[in-house]
Amino acid sequence: MDESEYNFESKFDDDFSLLTRKMVRLISEDSRISILELSKELSVSRRTVRERLLRVEKELGIDYTVEFNESALKLSNPHLILAKFTKKPEWNEVSRLLASSYIPQFAASIKGKYDLLIYANAATSGEYVHWDKSMQIMLSKYGVSWHPSDVAHKQLGYFPMRNELIDKLDMDQQHKDMLKLLNGNSRITFSEISKKIGMHFNTVAYNFNKLVDSGIIKRFTISTRPPKDLTRMSFFSKYILSERFEEDASRIRKVYTTSGTDYPIFNRYLVCAQLVGSYDFFNMSIFDNYETAYKQAILQYKDVMKRHKVRVDYGQVDNLLLGRWPIRSIDTKREYNTIKWTLPSDVSNNGPVL
């Protein structure tokens, strides 16, 4: 791979000032940051911060939300699902069927080599299996081909959680009520929480700190709605592990953690995850246009992984059917969660780093 061939700058980022891009980065990494703290970090007045923030919220369709640690919540059934149809589905019906269960957290229609993308998690494996099978039955009239994969390790990004899943958690009801309020607006004040759930202000502060300290909340963050002229690309890949896999995985990791723009308004690569099941890897990304997305997200990946006989099913993310977009701006180099697959000690102490 000639890495220079894939270098590019996003023209879309040029529409936003460095000040705006820095602000989006700060609220992506901590959406509860105060106006005063933003003012100090950006070296501008609090009035400028308030005015700019209101403009950005409207222009990008920002929702203040929470990135949860699903393992800490004992949600151990994360799955990414690729589905294909032989008959064109009624997307309104598909959306309704998905919304009827608490298990799917995100779903979008796809234009490409597959038709539907779902991220799902459940309180128990039994409930997940029941939902999985029932969805296949309900979608069978469209000739569905259903390909689920366990999310073995999420390297980058998140899918916002629905409050319906929070309701199913095994925890105190007042804690669930707090989490749902924060999930809907992570900038909500303690006073507002106190009024909404009838809890004393000091108790709210105590329980808030308890929830944060428990590791349940990974970060307070944002979800944005991107302009329609941008291209969101996603793909599932299947490969054969072979020699030099570690080297090639390292090259992919470098691509995914290199921005090309100081403080991009959106991360170029949104979600990366190692899978077990129908596929081995998942990626969702966002680019200025389809041509750039195909070259940067698909061709580059195929080029790097070609020695491993990689197969890629890809498509353009079309319409959001359920949940919220996992689109924000964080420091991907710092946040990329590298995993090392280690072979048994009697064979080797080293495995591929992904």
C-alpha positions as CSV (number, residue, x, y, z in Angstrom):
1,M,0.0,0.0,0.0
2,D,1.3,3.4,-0.9
3,E,0.1,5.3,2.1
4,S,0.4,8.7,0.4
5,E,-2.2,7.6,-2.1
6,Y,-4.8,7.6,0.7
7,N,-3.9,10.9,2.4
8,F,-6.6,13.6,2.1
9,E,-8.1,16.6,3.8
10,S,-11.9,16.8,4.5
11,K,-13.4,19.8,2.6
12,F,-16.3,19.6,5.0
13,D,-14.1,20.6,7.9
14,D,-13.3,23.8,6.1
15,D,-16.9,25.0,6.7
16,F,-16.1,25.2,10.4
17,S,-13.7,27.4,12.2
18,L,-11.0,25.9,14.4
19,L,-12.8,27.4,17.4
20,T,-16.0,25.6,16.6
21,R,-14.1,22.3,15.9
22,K,-12.3,22.6,19.3
23,M,-15.7,23.2,21.0
24,V,-17.2,20.1,19.4
25,R,-14.2,18.1,20.6
26,L,-14.5,19.3,24.1
27,I,-18.2,18.6,24.5
28,S,-17.7,15.2,22.7
29,E,-15.2,14.2,25.4
30,D,-17.1,15.7,28.3
31,S,-20.6,17.1,27.5
32,R,-21.0,18.3,31.1
33,I,-18.1,20.7,30.8
34,S,-19.2,24.1,32.1
35,I,-19.5,27.3,30.1
36,L,-16.7,28.7,32.3
37,E,-14.4,25.8,31.6
38,L,-15.2,26.0,27.8
39,S,-14.3,29.7,28.0
40,K,-11.0,29.0,29.6
41,E,-10.1,26.1,27.2
42,L,-11.0,28.1,24.1
43,S,-9.7,31.5,25.4
44,V,-12.9,33.3,24.5
45,S,-15.6,35.0,26.6
46,R,-18.4,33.1,28.1
47,R,-20.8,35.1,26.0
48,T,-19.0,33.9,22.8
49,V,-19.1,30.3,24.1
50,R,-22.9,30.5,24.8
51,E,-23.6,32.0,21.4
52,R,-21.4,29.6,19.5
53,L,-22.7,26.6,21.4
54,L,-26.3,27.5,20.5
55,R,-25.4,27.8,16.9
56,V,-23.5,24.5,16.8
57,E,-26.2,22.6,18.7
58,K,-28.7,23.7,16.0
59,E,-26.5,23.2,13.0
60,L,-25.2,19.7,14.0
61,G,-28.4,18.5,15.7
62,I,-26.5,17.8,18.9
63,D,-28.0,15.5,21.5
64,Y,-26.2,15.4,24.9
65,T,-26.0,11.8,26.0
66,V,-24.0,9.2,27.8
67,E,-21.5,6.6,26.6
68,F,-22.1,3.6,28.9
69,N,-19.8,0.8,29.9
70,E,-22.1,-2.0,28.9
71,S,-19.9,-4.6,30.6
72,A,-20.2,-2.7,33.9
73,L,-24.0,-2.8,33.4
74,K,-23.8,-6.6,33.0
75,L,-25.0,-6.3,29.4
76,S,-23.0,-9.2,28.0
77,N,-24.9,-9.8,24.7
78,P,-23.6,-7.1,22.3
79,H,-24.2,-8.1,18.6
80,L,-23.9,-6.4,15.3
81,I,-26.2,-7.8,12.6
82,L,-26.1,-7.6,8.9
83,A,-29.3,-8.4,7.0
84,K,-30.1,-8.8,3.3
85,F,-33.5,-9.0,1.7
86,T,-34.7,-10.6,-1.5
87,K,-37.8,-8.4,-1.5
88,K,-37.8,-4.7,-0.8
89,P,-39.0,-4.2,2.8
90,E,-41.5,-1.7,4.1
91,W,-39.0,0.3,6.1
92,N,-41.7,1.9,8.3
93,E,-42.8,-1.6,9.3
94,V,-39.1,-2.7,9.9
95,S,-38.7,0.4,12.1
96,R,-41.8,-0.4,14.0
97,L,-40.8,-4.0,14.6
98,L,-37.4,-3.0,15.9
99,A,-38.9,-0.3,18.2
100,S,-41.3,-2.9,19.7
101,S,-38.3,-4.5,21.6
102,Y,-35.8,-2.9,24.1
103,I,-33.0,-5.0,22.6
104,P,-32.0,-3.2,19.3
105,Q,-30.2,0.0,20.2
106,F,-29.4,1.2,16.7
107,A,-30.6,0.4,13.2
108,A,-30.2,1.9,9.8
109,S,-31.0,1.0,6.2
110,I,-28.1,0.4,3.9
111,K,-27.6,0.9,0.2
112,G,-25.0,-1.5,-1.1
113,K,-24.1,-5.2,-0.6
114,Y,-26.5,-5.5,2.4
115,D,-29.7,-3.8,3.4
116,L,-29.9,-3.5,7.2
117,L,-27.5,-2.8,10.0
118,I,-28.5,-3.4,13.7
119,Y,-26.6,-3.0,16.9
120,A,-28.3,-5.0,19.7
121,N,-27.8,-5.9,23.4
122,A,-29.9,-7.6,26.0
123,A,-30.2,-8.1,29.7
124,T,-29.9,-11.9,29.3
125,S,-28.7,-14.3,26.6
126,G,-32.1,-16.0,26.6
127,E,-33.9,-12.7,25.8
128,Y,-31.4,-12.0,23.1
129,V,-31.8,-15.4,21.4
130,H,-35.6,-15.1,21.6
131,W,-35.6,-11.6,20.0
132,D,-33.1,-12.8,17.3
133,K,-35.2,-15.7,16.2
134,S,-38.5,-13.7,16.4
135,M,-37.1,-10.9,14.2
136,Q,-36.0,-13.4,11.6
137,I,-39.6,-14.9,11.6
138,M,-41.2,-11.5,11.4
139,L,-38.9,-10.4,8.5
140,S,-39.1,-13.7,6.7
141,K,-41.8,-12.4,4.3
142,Y,-39.1,-10.1,2.8
143,G,-36.7,-13.0,2.2
144,V,-34.3,-12.0,5.0
145,S,-30.8,-13.4,5.2
146,W,-29.7,-12.7,8.8
147,H,-26.0,-12.6,9.8
148,P,-25.4,-11.9,13.5
149,S,-21.9,-11.5,15.1
150,D,-20.9,-11.2,18.7
151,V,-19.0,-7.9,19.4
152,A,-15.9,-9.4,21.0
153,H,-14.1,-6.1,21.5
154,K,-15.0,-2.5,20.7
155,Q,-11.9,-0.7,19.6
156,L,-13.4,2.7,18.8
157,G,-16.7,4.5,19.1
158,Y,-20.1,3.7,20.7
159,F,-23.8,3.3,19.9
160,P,-26.0,5.4,22.1
161,M,-28.2,3.3,24.4
162,R,-32.0,3.5,24.4
163,N,-33.8,4.2,27.7
164,E,-35.9,1.1,27.1
165,L,-32.7,-0.9,27.8
166,I,-31.9,1.1,30.9
167,D,-35.4,0.1,32.2
168,K,-34.3,-3.5,32.1
169,L,-31.2,-3.1,34.2
170,D,-30.9,-4.9,37.5
171,M,-30.4,-1.8,39.7
172,D,-32.2,0.6,42.0
173,Q,-35.1,2.4,40.3
174,Q,-33.9,5.8,41.3
175,H,-30.5,5.0,39.8
176,K,-32.2,4.0,36.6
177,D,-34.3,7.2,36.6
178,M,-31.1,9.2,36.9
179,L,-29.4,7.3,34.1
180,K,-32.4,7.8,31.8
181,L,-32.4,11.6,32.5
182,L,-28.7,11.8,31.8
183,N,-29.0,9.7,28.7
184,G,-31.6,12.1,27.3
185,N,-29.7,15.2,28.3
186,S,-26.2,14.7,29.9
187,R,-26.0,18.5,30.7
188,I,-29.0,18.3,33.0
189,T,-28.3,20.0,36.4
190,F,-28.6,18.3,39.8
191,S,-31.5,20.7,40.6
192,E,-33.4,19.6,37.5
193,I,-32.8,15.9,38.3
194,S,-34.0,16.5,41.9
195,K,-37.3,18.1,40.7
196,K,-37.9,15.4,38.1
197,I,-37.4,12.3,40.2
198,G,-38.3,13.8,43.6
199,M,-34.9,13.2,45.2
200,H,-33.1,15.6,47.5
201,F,-30.3,17.7,45.9
202,N,-27.6,16.2,48.1
203,T,-28.8,12.7,47.4
204,V,-28.7,13.4,43.7
205,A,-25.1,14.5,44.0
206,Y,-24.2,11.5,46.1
207,N,-25.8,9.0,43.6
208,F,-24.4,10.8,40.6
209,N,-20.9,10.4,42.0
210,K,-21.6,6.8,42.9
211,L,-22.7,6.0,39.4
212,V,-19.7,7.7,37.8
213,D,-17.2,6.0,40.3
214,S,-18.7,2.6,39.6
215,G,-17.5,2.8,36.0
216,I,-21.0,2.5,34.6
217,I,-20.6,5.8,32.8
218,K,-17.6,5.8,30.5
219,R,-18.1,9.5,29.5
220,F,-20.7,12.2,29.1
221,T,-20.7,12.8,25.3
222,I,-22.8,13.9,22.3
223,S,-24.6,12.4,19.4
224,T,-24.9,14.5,16.2
225,R,-27.0,14.4,13.1
226,P,-24.8,14.8,10.1
227,P,-25.7,16.9,7.0
228,K,-27.3,14.8,4.3
229,D,-24.6,15.5,1.7
230,L,-22.0,13.6,3.7
231,T,-21.5,9.8,3.1
232,R,-21.7,7.3,6.0
233,M,-20.0,4.1,5.0
234,S,-20.1,0.8,6.9
235,F,-18.7,-2.6,6.2
236,F,-18.4,-6.1,7.7
237,S,-15.3,-8.2,6.8
238,K,-14.3,-11.8,7.0
239,Y,-10.7,-12.8,6.8
240,I,-8.3,-15.7,7.3
241,L,-5.6,-15.2,10.0
242,S,-2.2,-15.8,8.6
243,E,1.4,-14.6,8.9
244,R,2.0,-10.8,9.1
245,F,-1.5,-10.3,10.4
246,E,-0.1,-8.3,13.3
247,E,1.8,-6.0,10.9
248,D,-1.2,-5.4,8.7
249,A,-3.5,-4.8,11.7
250,S,-1.1,-2.2,12.9
251,R,-1.2,-0.4,9.6
252,I,-5.0,-0.3,9.7
253,R,-4.9,1.0,13.3
254,K,-2.7,3.8,12.1
255,V,-5.2,4.8,9.5
256,Y,-8.1,4.8,12.0
257,T,-6.3,6.9,14.5
258,T,-4.9,9.5,12.1
259,S,-7.2,12.4,11.4
260,G,-5.6,14.5,8.7
261,T,-7.3,17.6,10.2
262,D,-6.8,19.3,13.5
263,Y,-9.9,18.8,15.5
264,P,-12.2,17.4,12.8
265,I,-15.8,18.3,13.3
266,F,-16.7,14.6,13.1
267,N,-14.4,11.6,13.6
268,R,-13.7,10.1,10.2
269,Y,-13.9,6.5,11.6
270,L,-16.8,6.3,14.0
271,V,-17.0,2.7,15.2
272,C,-14.5,-0.2,14.9
273,A,-15.2,-3.6,16.5
274,Q,-13.7,-7.1,16.5
275,L,-16.4,-9.7,15.9
276,V,-16.9,-13.4,16.4
277,G,-19.5,-15.2,14.3
278,S,-20.6,-14.4,10.7
279,Y,-17.9,-11.7,10.4
280,D,-14.6,-10.8,12.0
281,F,-14.6,-7.0,11.9
282,F,-17.0,-4.0,11.6
283,N,-16.3,-0.4,10.7
284,M,-18.5,2.7,10.3
285,S,-17.1,5.9,8.9
286,I,-18.0,9.3,7.5
287,F,-16.6,11.2,4.5
288,D,-17.3,14.1,2.3
289,N,-18.7,12.0,-0.6
290,Y,-19.2,8.4,-1.7
291,E,-16.1,8.3,-3.9
292,T,-13.8,9.3,-1.0
293,A,-15.6,6.9,1.3
294,Y,-15.2,4.0,-1.0
295,K,-11.5,4.7,-1.6
296,Q,-10.6,5.4,2.1
297,A,-12.9,3.0,3.9
298,I,-13.2,0.0,1.5
299,L,-10.3,0.0,-1.0
300,Q,-7.7,0.9,1.5
301,Y,-8.9,-1.8,3.9
302,K,-8.9,-4.4,1.1
303,D,-5.5,-3.3,0.1
304,V,-4.0,-3.7,3.5
305,M,-5.7,-7.0,4.3
306,K,-5.5,-8.7,0.9
307,R,-2.9,-11.3,1.9
308,H,-5.6,-12.6,4.4
309,K,-8.1,-13.3,1.7
310,V,-10.5,-10.7,3.1
311,R,-14.1,-10.5,2.0
312,V,-15.9,-7.2,2.6
313,D,-19.7,-6.5,2.5
314,Y,-20.1,-2.8,2.5
315,G,-22.8,-0.2,1.9
316,Q,-23.7,3.4,2.3
317,V,-25.7,4.1,5.5
318,D,-29.0,5.5,4.4
319,N,-31.8,6.2,6.8
320,L,-31.8,6.0,10.6
321,L,-34.5,3.5,11.6
322,L,-33.9,3.4,15.4
323,G,-31.7,5.1,18.0
324,R,-29.3,7.9,17.5
325,W,-26.2,8.4,15.3
326,P,-22.9,7.4,16.9
327,I,-21.3,10.6,15.4
328,R,-19.0,12.9,17.4
329,S,-15.4,14.1,17.7
330,I,-12.9,12.5,20.1
331,D,-9.2,12.0,20.2
332,T,-9.1,8.6,18.4
333,K,-5.4,8.1,18.9
334,R,-5.9,8.3,22.7
335,E,-9.2,6.4,22.8
336,Y,-8.5,3.6,20.4
337,N,-8.8,0.4,22.5
338,T,-6.1,-1.9,21.2
339,I,-6.5,-5.6,21.9
340,K,-3.8,-8.3,21.8
341,W,-4.8,-11.9,20.9
342,T,-2.4,-14.1,22.7
343,L,-1.7,-17.7,21.7
344,P,-1.3,-20.4,24.4
345,S,2.0,-19.9,26.3
346,D,3.4,-23.2,25.0
347,V,3.1,-21.9,21.5
348,S,3.9,-18.2,21.7
349,N,3.7,-15.3,24.1
350,N,2.7,-12.9,21.3
351,G,-0.3,-12.6,19.1
352,P,-1.6,-10.0,16.6
353,V,-2.3,-6.5,18.0
354,L,-5.4,-5.1,16.5
